[in-house]
Amino acid sequence: MIPRSLVSSLSSVISRSDETDVKTFQEHVVKLAKIGMQPVVCGSMGEAFHLTHEERVVLFKAAREALDEAGLSETVIIAGTYVHHLVSSEKG
């Protein structure tokens, strides 16, 4: 069950070299969780449709890892899993 709190869709941080910036993303996840936000990873900021299945999994795992390391293991991650492509949706 998701605790009652504010929910925040997180943007996926992309570096200048077009790679997912996992470290900055993790810092962002922790910062928002510390002020009481429930993180929505790959939810509704628009870029999730452009991420591969593997990139989404990296972000889901990175968010959990960062929250656990910050002592926020009780924070629920809401994982956005919607895609516009049938083959991609079957991987999940």
Residue, then its C-alpha position, 0 to 999 in steps of 0.5 A: m500500500i502506498p502511504r499517504s503523501l505527495v507523489s512526484s514523477l522524476s525525470s530521468v537524468i540524461s548526460r550530454s553524452d546521451e547516457t542515463d546519469v544514474k548518480t545524479f538521478q539517485e541524488h534526486v530520488v533521495k532528495l525528494a524522498k527526504i522531504g516526503m515525496q513518493p518517487v514515480v520512476c519512469g512515470s509521466m515526465g515524457e522521456a520514459f517512452h524513449l527509454t529501453h526496457e533495460e534503461r528503465v530497469v537500471l533506473f528502478k534498481a538505482a532508485r531502490e539502491a539509493l533509498d536503501e543506502a540513505g536509510l529510506s528503505e520504507t519509501v515506496i517506489i512507484a514504477g511507471t511501466y507503460v509503453h507504446h509498443l506491444v513487444s516492449s510491454e511483454k518484456g515487463 
